[in-house]
Amino acid sequence: MSDILNRISDPSMLTDLSDDDRQDLAVEIREKIIQNVSKNGGHLASNLGVIELTIALLSCFRPPEDQIVFDVGHQCYTYKILTGRSDDFCSLRLINGISGFPSRKESRYDCFGTGHSSTSISAALGLLRAKKLSGETGRVIAVIGDGALSGGMAYEALNDAGQYGENLIVILNDNQMSIDRNVGAISRHLDSLRSTSAYLRTKDRTEKILHRIPLLGKPVYRLLLFFKDLIRMIVHRKNPVIFESLGFRYYGPFDGHDIATLIKKFRVIRELNQPILIHVCTRKGKGYNPAEEMPSQYHGVAPFDVEIGFSNGSSKSFTSAFSESIVQISEINNDVVAISAGMMSSSGLDMFKNRYPNRFFDVGIAEEHAVTLAAGFAANGAIPIIVMYSTFLQRSYDQVLHDICLQNLHVIIAIDRAGVVGADGPTHQGLYDISMLYAMPNIELLAPRDYADLHSMFDYAVNTTNGPVAIRYPRASEKKLTSVPNEKGVESQQLAMGSDVVIFSVGSMTPEAYDAVEILHNEGISCELIDLKKIKPISEEMILKASEGKRLIVCCEEGVPSGGVSSQIGMILARNRIHTAYICLNIGCENIVIGTRNENLALQGMDCTSIAKRIAGEINNSP
């Protein structure tokens, strides 16, 4: 194998490489990404699909003067490798290692941090306008996938950029996928563009003829561009390109794995002073057969054997338990429908879709639409279950408040990946949903500690209530409390009796708190433990009764302290003039590091050992 990568110390060095060298470089980078992701986990298929595209971009543009914004950001591995982080790439997603997403704290080459979909064009337009105001030079490029185009924010930005004719460059990376296969009218429109063989054949033949004619300056150059636009208009007269209607000059589609052709196009386009959209077609998982054949399964992976490939195995999780629950409940209740925002398989809805295809709706990466769609379903008597990661539910704050809660509609929100998520870093932690929903009227919020709780809560949400209910559960497997039977229902459960301390635990923190109680018992500290299953509304009477006579009151919650359960308990205690010492054990969002969930819990003082140590310290130092 060649050794070109070790000679690249700066992205500007790509300019002097030959076409063959760049192809060899792509092979080296592909091998490096596969090997490191197989050890550390990460986003594999999306990164393998943009290697050639990234090499071409860095061969034509000059970051950090030219600024490149990657939408979502999880496809930035090649960019990181080629912008001075090749030697550190082995630390990808490890504690004190490099992030799997762009990070302004990590490198001057990362001009904007991204982790959520459909933001790149807005961010790039802001960067561009700031450059103009300050008199700085350099182009700004947004790289956005076709899946992200299902998010309405992308069109707000395209509309804004197009109306003023600014020289923004948008690269549409079209791989026909987000996590699952893309859905909707925009996906069909792109499919018609990439598959119009008449256009592609005509365009290729015309370019070959024109290349034999020597260019005679700018007038002839403009004439050639006009001629190409005329051909495209004729071929697409019955299928207009939506981007040109928004004020962008559209180029493509081009082969996103043909580095030489991409460089040729980019060198011409970088000289144009108008909004440009370049449509490139790539293959997700390119160069690694398992990822090419199963891109959804290889979107985000745990460590795996490169030779054998990734296997989901048979281990159960809260997500798979949810999958079983919703199917069982839907068998006896025909009013249940399920809504996904472009994450069917990863959120456990594939079984439901296969069983009830007419009651399943995937709206693409459009969380706001998904929530209001569910409100419409509920207003006409259906029982919609929206399934989202906690971090993505944040994007629909107004719709949850305005369209569901204020109207008190019977909508169930399944909040997956609630709490500490792990190696995806700060943008993907599920730490804010409790605080977000506590501010809203009418909605109930439930937190299961195990799979039995999860099933009982969905049964309650579907068949017992008439208003909005949210159920939050972690990215983890259950940790059963074998010596304590799980009481069915959603009311709080006393798991241990004690006279010194009362601990109120929230959902996923209950097993850690239970183990802490055992540790403290061995140290002579008697603890009562209450599992708060229904965390909104919270029973004030129960809080006061359990707190009576205790030396210390504790709340363990896998979320931020502001506005969460611990804040609510604190207000109850203050309102009732309870002066007992009170400590809140929460997750400090500013201290989340790249690492596993268990590593972060330990660092945050939220594992059983740390909880016990903190409580013992308070008791032993109290008067």
C-alpha positions as CSV (number, residue, x, y, z in Angstrom):
1,M,0.0,0.0,0.0
2,S,1.1,3.6,-0.7
3,D,2.1,5.9,2.2
4,I,0.7,9.2,1.0
5,L,-1.3,10.0,4.1
6,N,1.8,10.2,6.3
7,R,3.2,12.8,4.0
8,I,0.1,15.1,4.3
9,S,0.7,17.5,7.2
10,D,-1.6,20.2,5.9
11,P,-4.6,20.0,3.6
12,S,-3.0,22.5,1.2
13,M,-0.6,19.7,0.2
14,L,-3.4,17.9,-1.6
15,T,-3.2,20.4,-4.4
16,D,0.1,19.0,-5.6
17,L,-1.0,15.4,-5.7
18,S,-1.7,13.6,-9.0
19,D,-5.0,12.0,-9.7
20,D,-3.5,8.6,-9.0
21,D,-2.1,9.8,-5.7
22,R,-5.5,11.1,-4.7
23,Q,-7.1,7.7,-5.5
24,D,-4.4,5.9,-3.4
25,L,-5.0,8.4,-0.6
26,A,-8.7,7.5,-0.6
27,V,-7.8,3.9,-0.3
28,E,-5.5,4.6,2.7
29,I,-8.1,6.8,4.4
30,R,-10.8,4.2,3.9
31,E,-8.7,1.5,5.5
32,K,-7.8,3.9,8.4
33,I,-11.5,4.7,9.1
34,I,-12.6,1.0,8.9
35,Q,-9.9,-0.1,11.3
36,N,-10.4,2.7,13.9
37,V,-14.2,2.5,13.8
38,S,-14.1,-1.3,14.2
39,K,-12.1,-0.7,17.5
40,N,-13.8,2.3,18.9
41,G,-17.3,2.3,17.3
42,G,-18.6,5.3,15.4
43,H,-20.4,6.3,12.2
44,L,-19.1,4.1,9.5
45,A,-21.2,4.0,6.4
46,S,-21.7,7.8,6.1
47,N,-18.0,8.4,6.4
48,L,-17.0,5.8,3.8
49,G,-19.3,7.5,1.4
50,V,-17.7,10.9,1.4
51,I,-14.0,10.1,1.3
52,E,-13.5,11.1,-2.3
53,L,-15.8,14.1,-2.0
54,T,-13.8,15.4,0.9
55,I,-10.5,14.9,-0.8
56,A,-11.8,16.8,-3.8
57,L,-13.1,19.7,-1.7
58,L,-9.7,20.0,0.2
59,S,-7.9,19.9,-3.1
60,C,-9.8,23.0,-4.4
61,F,-10.6,25.0,-1.3
62,R,-8.3,26.3,1.4
63,P,-9.6,26.0,5.0
64,P,-9.6,27.6,7.4
65,E,-9.9,30.7,5.0
66,D,-12.5,28.8,3.1
67,Q,-15.0,27.4,5.5
68,I,-16.7,24.0,5.2
69,V,-19.8,23.1,7.2
70,F,-20.8,19.5,7.4
71,D,-24.5,19.0,8.0
72,V,-25.2,16.6,11.0
73,G,-21.4,16.4,11.2
74,H,-21.0,12.6,11.6
75,Q,-19.4,12.3,8.2
76,C,-16.4,14.5,9.0
77,Y,-13.8,11.7,9.7
78,T,-11.9,12.2,6.4
79,Y,-11.9,15.9,6.9
80,K,-10.4,15.5,10.4
81,I,-7.8,13.1,9.2
82,L,-6.7,15.6,6.5
83,T,-6.7,18.6,8.7
84,G,-4.0,17.7,11.2
85,R,-5.7,15.0,13.2
86,S,-4.5,11.8,11.5
87,D,-2.2,10.8,14.3
88,D,-4.9,11.3,16.9
89,F,-7.6,9.5,14.9
90,C,-7.0,6.3,17.0
91,S,-8.5,8.2,19.9
92,L,-11.8,8.8,18.1
93,R,-14.8,8.8,20.6
94,L,-12.6,7.8,23.5
95,I,-12.2,9.8,26.7
96,N,-9.8,12.7,26.1
97,G,-9.9,11.7,22.4
98,I,-11.2,13.5,19.3
99,S,-14.9,13.9,18.7
100,G,-16.9,12.1,16.1
101,F,-18.4,15.5,15.1
102,P,-17.0,18.9,14.2
103,S,-15.9,20.8,17.2
104,R,-14.7,24.4,17.3
105,K,-12.9,23.6,20.5
106,E,-10.9,20.9,18.8
107,S,-9.4,22.6,15.7
108,R,-9.3,25.9,13.9
109,Y,-10.4,23.9,10.8
110,D,-13.8,23.1,12.4
111,C,-15.6,26.4,11.7
112,F,-18.9,25.3,13.2
113,G,-20.1,22.6,15.5
114,T,-22.8,20.4,14.1
115,G,-24.6,17.3,15.4
116,H,-28.3,17.7,14.4
117,S,-29.7,17.6,10.9
118,S,-30.6,20.4,8.4
119,T,-28.5,23.2,10.0
120,S,-25.6,23.5,7.7
121,I,-27.0,26.0,5.1
122,S,-28.2,28.4,7.8
123,A,-24.9,28.3,9.6
124,A,-22.9,28.6,6.3
125,L,-25.0,31.6,5.3
126,G,-24.3,33.3,8.7
127,L,-20.6,32.6,8.3
128,L,-20.6,34.1,4.8
129,R,-22.4,37.2,5.8
130,A,-20.1,37.7,8.7
131,K,-17.1,37.4,6.3
132,K,-18.6,40.1,4.1
133,L,-19.2,42.5,7.0
134,S,-15.7,42.1,8.2
135,G,-14.1,42.3,4.8
136,E,-12.6,38.8,5.0
137,T,-12.0,36.7,1.9
138,G,-12.7,33.0,1.3
139,R,-15.7,30.9,0.2
140,V,-18.2,29.1,2.5
141,I,-19.4,25.7,1.6
142,A,-22.3,23.7,3.1
143,V,-22.2,19.9,2.7
144,I,-25.7,18.6,3.2
145,G,-27.1,15.1,2.7
146,D,-30.4,14.3,0.8
147,G,-31.8,13.0,4.1
148,A,-31.2,16.4,5.8
149,L,-33.2,18.0,3.0
150,S,-36.4,16.5,4.5
151,G,-35.9,19.0,7.3
152,G,-37.7,22.3,6.7
153,M,-34.9,24.5,8.1
154,A,-32.8,23.6,5.1
155,Y,-35.4,25.2,2.8
156,E,-35.7,28.3,5.0
157,A,-32.0,28.8,4.5
158,L,-32.1,28.1,0.8
159,N,-34.9,30.6,0.4
160,D,-33.0,33.2,2.3
161,A,-29.7,32.7,0.4
162,G,-31.4,32.5,-3.0
163,Q,-33.4,35.8,-2.6
164,Y,-30.2,37.8,-2.2
165,G,-28.0,36.0,-4.7
166,E,-25.1,35.5,-2.3
167,N,-22.1,33.4,-3.4
168,L,-22.9,30.5,-1.1
169,I,-21.9,27.0,-2.3
170,V,-24.1,24.1,-1.3
171,I,-22.9,20.5,-1.9
172,L,-25.8,18.1,-2.0
173,N,-24.4,14.7,-1.0
174,D,-27.0,12.4,-2.4
175,N,-26.7,8.8,-1.1
176,Q,-30.5,8.1,-0.9
177,M,-30.2,7.5,2.9
178,S,-30.4,9.3,6.2
179,I,-30.2,6.4,8.8
180,D,-33.0,4.5,7.1
181,R,-33.9,4.9,3.4
182,N,-35.2,8.4,2.7
183,V,-38.9,9.0,2.2
184,G,-41.1,11.8,0.8
185,A,-41.5,13.9,-2.3
186,I,-38.1,15.6,-2.1
187,S,-36.4,12.1,-2.2
188,R,-38.5,11.3,-5.3
189,H,-37.5,14.6,-6.9
190,L,-33.8,13.9,-6.4
191,D,-34.3,10.4,-7.7
192,S,-35.8,11.8,-10.9
193,L,-32.8,14.1,-11.3
194,R,-30.2,11.4,-10.7
195,S,-32.0,8.9,-13.0
196,T,-32.8,11.1,-15.9
197,S,-30.6,9.2,-18.4
198,A,-31.5,11.5,-21.3
199,Y,-30.2,14.5,-19.4
200,L,-27.0,12.7,-18.3
201,R,-26.3,11.4,-21.8
202,T,-26.9,14.8,-23.5
203,K,-24.8,16.6,-20.9
204,D,-21.9,14.2,-21.2
205,R,-21.9,14.3,-25.1
206,T,-22.2,18.1,-25.1
207,E,-19.3,18.6,-22.6
208,K,-17.0,16.4,-24.8
209,I,-17.8,18.5,-27.9
210,L,-17.3,21.8,-26.0
211,H,-14.0,20.7,-24.6
212,R,-12.6,20.5,-28.1
213,I,-13.4,24.2,-28.7
214,P,-10.8,26.5,-27.2
215,L,-12.3,29.1,-24.8
216,L,-12.1,32.7,-26.0
217,G,-12.5,34.5,-22.8
218,K,-15.4,35.3,-20.5
219,P,-18.0,36.1,-23.2
220,V,-17.6,32.7,-24.7
221,Y,-17.5,31.1,-21.2
222,R,-20.8,32.7,-20.3
223,L,-22.2,31.5,-23.6
224,L,-21.2,27.9,-22.9
225,L,-22.8,28.1,-19.5
226,F,-25.9,29.4,-21.1
227,F,-25.9,26.6,-23.6
228,K,-25.6,24.0,-20.8
229,D,-28.4,25.6,-18.9
230,L,-30.5,25.6,-22.1
231,I,-30.0,21.9,-22.6
232,R,-30.8,21.2,-18.9
233,M,-34.0,23.3,-19.2
234,I,-35.1,21.4,-22.4
235,V,-34.5,18.0,-20.8
236,H,-36.1,19.0,-17.5
237,R,-38.9,21.2,-18.9
238,K,-41.5,18.7,-17.4
239,N,-39.5,18.2,-14.2
240,P,-38.0,21.5,-13.1
241,V,-35.1,21.5,-10.7
242,I,-36.5,22.8,-7.4
243,F,-33.2,24.5,-6.4
244,E,-33.2,26.8,-9.4
245,S,-36.7,27.9,-8.4
246,L,-35.1,28.9,-5.1
247,G,-32.5,31.1,-6.8
248,F,-29.6,28.6,-7.0
249,R,-27.6,27.6,-10.1
250,Y,-27.8,23.8,-10.2
251,Y,-24.9,21.6,-11.4
252,G,-25.0,17.9,-11.5
253,P,-25.6,15.2,-10.8
254,F,-21.9,14.1,-10.6
255,D,-20.3,10.9,-9.5
256,G,-19.2,11.6,-5.9
257,H,-16.5,9.0,-6.0
258,D,-14.8,10.4,-9.2
259,I,-12.2,12.7,-7.6
260,A,-10.8,14.0,-10.9
261,T,-14.2,15.1,-12.2
262,L,-15.2,16.7,-8.9
263,I,-12.0,18.7,-8.8
264,K,-12.5,19.9,-12.3
265,K,-16.1,21.0,-11.5
266,F,-15.1,22.6,-8.1
267,R,-12.3,24.6,-9.7
268,V,-14.8,26.2,-12.2
269,I,-17.6,26.7,-9.6
270,R,-15.4,28.4,-7.0
271,E,-14.9,31.3,-9.4
272,L,-18.6,32.0,-9.8
273,N,-20.2,34.7,-7.7
274,Q,-23.8,33.5,-7.1
275,P,-25.6,30.8,-5.1
276,I,-24.5,27.4,-6.4
277,L,-25.9,23.9,-5.6
278,I,-23.7,21.0,-6.7
279,H,-25.5,17.6,-6.8
280,V,-23.1,14.7,-6.2
281,C,-24.2,11.0,-5.9
282,T,-22.3,8.8,-3.4
283,R,-22.7,5.3,-2.1
284,K,-23.1,5.0,1.7
285,G,-20.6,2.4,3.0
286,K,-18.4,2.7,-0.1
287,G,-15.5,0.3,-0.2
288,Y,-16.6,-2.0,2.7
289,N,-19.1,-4.6,1.4
290,P,-21.1,-5.2,4.6
291,A,-21.7,-1.4,4.9
292,E,-22.6,-1.1,1.3
293,E,-25.1,-3.9,1.5
294,M,-26.6,-2.8,4.9
295,P,-26.0,0.9,5.3
296,S,-28.6,1.4,7.9
297,Q,-27.0,-1.2,10.2
298,Y,-23.6,0.4,9.6
299,H,-24.7,3.9,10.2
300,G,-23.6,4.0,13.8
301,V,-21.8,0.9,15.1
302,A,-20.2,-0.5,18.2
303,P,-16.8,-2.1,17.9
304,F,-16.8,-5.0,15.5
305,D,-14.6,-7.5,13.7
306,V,-13.7,-6.2,10.3
307,E,-13.5,-9.6,8.7
308,I,-16.7,-10.9,10.1
309,G,-18.7,-7.6,10.1
310,F,-21.0,-6.0,12.7
311,S,-23.7,-8.1,14.4
312,N,-26.5,-6.7,16.5
313,G,-26.4,-9.9,18.6
314,S,-29.2,-11.0,20.8
315,S,-28.7,-8.6,23.7
316,K,-31.9,-6.8,24.7
317,S,-32.2,-3.0,25.3
318,F,-34.8,-0.6,26.3
319,T,-35.3,0.1,22.6
320,S,-36.0,-3.5,21.8
321,A,-38.3,-3.7,24.9
322,F,-40.2,-0.7,23.6
323,S,-40.5,-2.4,20.2
324,E,-42.1,-5.5,21.8
325,S,-44.4,-3.3,23.9
326,I,-45.8,-1.2,21.1
327,V,-46.5,-4.3,19.0
328,Q,-48.3,-6.1,21.8
329,I,-50.4,-3.0,22.7
330,S,-51.3,-2.4,19.0
331,E,-52.6,-5.9,18.7
332,I,-55.5,-5.1,21.0
333,N,-55.9,-1.4,20.2
334,N,-56.5,-0.6,16.5
335,D,-56.4,3.2,17.2
336,V,-52.6,3.1,17.8
337,V,-50.4,4.6,15.1
338,A,-46.6,5.1,15.1
339,I,-44.7,8.1,13.8
340,S,-40.9,8.1,13.1
341,A,-38.8,11.1,12.1
342,G,-36.4,9.2,9.8
343,M,-35.1,6.7,12.4
344,M,-37.4,3.7,12.1
345,S,-34.9,0.9,12.7
346,S,-32.7,2.6,15.3
347,S,-35.7,3.6,17.4
348,G,-37.3,0.1,17.3
349,L,-40.2,0.7,15.0
350,D,-39.2,-1.8,12.2
351,M,-41.2,-4.6,13.9
352,F,-44.3,-2.4,14.1
353,K,-44.0,-1.3,10.5
354,N,-43.7,-4.9,9.3
355,R,-46.8,-5.9,11.3
356,Y,-48.9,-2.8,10.8
357,P,-47.7,-1.0,7.6
358,N,-50.9,1.1,7.2
359,R,-50.5,2.5,10.8
360,F,-46.8,3.4,10.4
361,F,-45.7,6.9,9.2
362,D,-42.1,7.9,8.6
363,V,-42.0,11.7,7.9
364,G,-38.2,11.9,7.4
365,I,-35.9,14.2,9.4
366,A,-38.8,16.6,10.3
367,E,-39.4,16.5,14.1
368,E,-41.6,19.5,14.2
369,H,-43.9,18.1,11.5
370,A,-43.9,14.7,13.2
371,V,-45.2,16.3,16.5
372,T,-48.0,18.4,14.9
373,L,-48.9,15.5,12.6
374,A,-49.4,13.4,15.8
375,A,-51.6,16.2,17.2
376,G,-53.8,16.1,14.1
377,F,-54.1,12.3,14.5
378,A,-55.1,12.7,18.1
379,A,-57.6,15.4,17.4
380,N,-59.5,13.0,15.2
381,G,-59.5,10.1,17.6
382,A,-56.3,8.1,16.8
383,I,-53.7,7.4,19.5
384,P,-50.3,8.4,18.0
385,I,-47.0,7.3,19.5
386,I,-44.1,9.5,18.4
387,V,-40.7,7.9,18.8
388,M,-37.7,10.2,19.0
389,Y,-34.3,10.4,20.6
390,S,-34.3,12.9,23.5
391,T,-31.8,15.1,21.8
392,F,-34.0,15.4,18.7
393,L,-37.2,16.0,20.6
394,Q,-35.6,19.3,21.6
395,R,-36.1,20.5,18.1
396,S,-39.9,20.4,18.4
397,Y,-40.3,22.3,21.7
398,D,-42.9,24.7,20.3
399,Q,-45.0,22.0,18.6
400,V,-45.1,19.9,21.8
401,L,-46.3,22.9,23.8
402,H,-48.6,24.6,21.3
403,D,-50.1,21.7,19.4
404,I,-50.2,18.9,22.0
405,C,-50.0,20.2,25.5
406,L,-52.1,23.3,25.3
407,Q,-54.9,21.3,23.6
408,N,-54.4,18.4,26.0
409,L,-54.4,15.8,23.2
410,H,-53.9,12.1,23.7
411,V,-50.4,11.8,22.2
412,I,-47.7,9.5,23.6
413,I,-44.1,10.5,23.2
414,A,-41.5,7.7,23.4
415,I,-38.2,9.4,24.4
416,D,-35.4,7.1,23.5
417,R,-31.7,7.7,24.5
418,A,-32.8,9.8,27.5
419,G,-30.0,10.7,29.9
420,V,-26.3,10.1,29.2
421,V,-25.8,8.7,25.7
422,G,-22.1,8.3,25.5
423,A,-19.5,8.7,22.8
424,D,-21.5,10.8,20.4
425,G,-20.5,13.8,22.6
426,P,-22.4,16.9,23.8
427,T,-24.8,17.3,20.9
428,H,-26.4,13.9,21.4
429,Q,-26.9,13.7,25.2
430,G,-30.5,13.3,26.3
431,L,-30.3,15.6,29.4
432,Y,-32.9,18.3,28.7
433,D,-36.2,16.5,28.1
434,I,-37.3,16.5,31.8
435,S,-36.7,20.2,32.2
436,M,-38.3,20.9,28.8
437,L,-41.5,19.0,29.5
438,Y,-41.8,20.1,33.2
439,A,-42.5,23.6,31.9
440,M,-45.5,22.4,29.9
441,P,-49.1,22.0,31.0
442,N,-51.2,18.8,31.1
443,I,-48.4,16.4,30.1
444,E,-47.4,13.4,32.3
445,L,-43.8,12.2,32.3
446,L,-42.9,8.7,33.2
447,A,-39.5,7.1,33.8
448,P,-39.1,3.2,33.8
449,R,-36.4,1.5,35.7
450,D,-36.7,-1.8,33.8
451,Y,-38.5,-3.4,30.9
452,A,-41.5,-4.4,33.0
453,D,-42.0,-0.8,34.0
454,L,-41.7,0.2,30.3
455,H,-44.4,-2.1,29.2
456,S,-46.7,-1.1,32.1
457,M,-46.2,2.6,31.3
458,F,-47.1,2.2,27.6
459,D,-50.2,0.2,28.5
460,Y,-51.1,3.0,30.9
461,A,-50.4,5.8,28.4
462,V,-52.4,4.1,25.6
463,N,-55.3,2.6,27.6
464,T,-55.8,4.7,30.8
465,T,-55.1,8.3,30.1
466,N,-56.7,10.8,27.7
467,G,-54.0,13.4,27.6
468,P,-50.4,13.7,26.6
469,V,-47.9,11.3,28.1
470,A,-44.1,11.1,27.6
471,I,-42.0,8.1,28.6
472,R,-38.2,8.5,28.8
473,Y,-35.8,5.5,28.7
474,P,-32.0,5.2,28.4
475,R,-29.7,3.8,25.8
476,A,-28.9,0.8,27.9
477,S,-30.0,-2.6,28.9
478,E,-32.0,-3.1,32.1
479,K,-30.4,-3.8,35.4
480,K,-33.0,-5.8,37.3
481,L,-33.3,-5.6,41.1
482,T,-33.7,-9.3,41.7
483,S,-34.5,-9.0,45.4
484,V,-37.3,-6.4,44.9
485,P,-40.5,-7.3,42.9
486,N,-41.6,-4.7,40.5
487,E,-45.1,-3.3,41.3
488,K,-47.2,-2.8,38.2
489,G,-48.4,0.6,37.5
490,V,-46.9,4.1,37.4
491,E,-47.0,5.2,41.0
492,S,-43.8,5.5,43.1
493,Q,-42.5,2.4,44.8
494,Q,-40.6,2.0,48.0
495,L,-37.6,-0.2,47.3
496,A,-35.8,0.0,50.7
497,M,-36.7,1.2,54.2
498,G,-34.4,3.4,56.3
499,S,-34.3,6.1,59.0
500,D,-31.2,8.2,58.2
501,V,-31.6,9.1,54.5
502,V,-34.3,9.1,51.8
503,I,-33.2,8.8,48.2
504,F,-35.6,9.7,45.4
505,S,-34.4,8.0,42.2
506,V,-35.6,8.7,38.6
507,G,-35.9,5.8,36.2
508,S,-32.5,4.7,34.9
509,M,-30.8,5.9,38.1
510,T,-32.7,3.5,40.3
511,P,-30.3,0.5,40.0
512,E,-27.3,2.7,40.8
513,A,-29.2,4.2,43.8
514,Y,-30.2,0.7,44.9
515,D,-26.6,-0.5,44.9
516,A,-25.6,2.6,46.8
517,V,-28.1,1.8,49.5
518,E,-26.5,-1.6,49.9
519,I,-23.0,0.0,50.2
520,L,-24.3,2.5,52.8
521,H,-26.1,-0.2,54.8
522,N,-22.7,-1.9,55.2
523,E,-21.3,1.3,56.6
524,G,-24.1,1.7,59.1
525,I,-26.2,4.3,57.3
526,S,-29.9,3.4,56.9
527,C,-31.5,4.6,53.7
528,E,-35.0,4.6,52.3
529,L,-35.1,4.4,48.5
530,I,-38.2,5.5,46.5
531,D,-38.4,4.8,42.8
532,L,-40.2,7.8,41.3
533,K,-42.0,6.2,38.3
534,K,-44.3,9.1,37.5
535,I,-42.1,12.2,37.7
536,K,-44.6,14.7,36.4
537,P,-46.9,15.4,38.2
538,I,-45.0,14.4,41.3
539,S,-46.8,13.6,44.5
540,E,-46.1,16.3,47.1
541,E,-47.7,14.3,49.8
542,M,-45.4,11.3,49.1
543,I,-42.3,13.6,49.1
544,L,-43.2,15.1,52.5
545,K,-44.1,11.8,54.1
546,A,-40.9,10.1,53.0
547,S,-38.7,13.1,54.1
548,E,-40.2,13.3,57.6
549,G,-37.6,12.5,60.3
550,K,-34.7,12.1,57.9
551,R,-31.2,13.6,58.3
552,L,-30.6,13.9,54.6
553,I,-32.8,14.0,51.5
554,V,-31.3,13.0,48.1
555,C,-32.5,13.1,44.5
556,C,-30.7,11.1,41.8
557,E,-31.6,12.2,38.3
558,E,-30.0,11.5,34.9
559,G,-30.6,15.0,33.6
560,V,-29.6,18.6,34.1
561,P,-30.4,20.2,37.5
562,S,-32.2,23.3,36.3
563,G,-36.0,22.6,36.1
564,G,-35.8,18.9,36.6
565,V,-37.2,16.6,39.2
566,S,-34.6,17.6,41.8
567,S,-35.7,21.3,41.3
568,Q,-39.3,20.3,41.8
569,I,-38.5,18.4,45.0
570,G,-36.5,21.3,46.2
571,M,-39.4,23.7,45.7
572,I,-41.7,21.3,47.6
573,L,-39.3,21.2,50.5
574,A,-38.9,25.0,50.5
575,R,-42.7,25.6,50.2
576,N,-43.3,23.4,53.2
577,R,-40.4,24.9,55.2
578,I,-38.6,21.6,55.4
579,H,-35.0,22.5,56.5
580,T,-33.5,19.0,56.3
581,A,-30.2,18.9,54.3
582,Y,-30.9,18.3,50.6
583,I,-28.5,17.3,47.9
584,C,-29.2,16.9,44.1
585,L,-27.2,14.4,42.1
586,N,-27.5,15.5,38.5
587,I,-25.6,15.5,35.2
588,G,-23.7,18.7,34.5
589,C,-24.1,19.2,30.8
590,E,-20.9,21.3,30.5
591,N,-18.9,18.4,31.9
592,I,-20.0,15.6,29.5
593,V,-17.0,14.1,27.8
594,I,-16.6,11.8,24.9
595,G,-16.8,8.3,26.4
596,T,-19.2,5.6,27.3
597,R,-22.3,6.1,29.4
598,N,-20.8,4.2,32.4
599,E,-17.6,6.3,32.1
600,N,-19.6,9.5,32.2
601,L,-21.7,8.4,35.1
602,A,-18.6,7.7,37.1
603,L,-17.0,11.1,36.1
604,Q,-20.2,12.9,37.1
605,G,-20.4,11.1,40.5
606,M,-23.6,9.3,39.4
607,D,-22.4,5.6,39.7
608,C,-23.3,3.7,42.8
609,T,-19.9,4.0,44.4
610,S,-19.8,7.8,44.0
611,I,-23.4,8.2,45.2
612,A,-22.7,6.2,48.4
613,K,-19.5,8.2,49.0
614,R,-21.3,11.5,48.6
615,I,-24.1,10.5,51.0
616,A,-21.7,9.1,53.5
617,G,-19.7,12.3,53.5
618,E,-22.8,14.4,54.1
619,I,-24.0,12.2,56.9
620,N,-20.6,11.8,58.6
621,N,-19.9,15.6,58.5
622,S,-23.4,16.7,59.6
623,P,-23.9,17.8,63.2
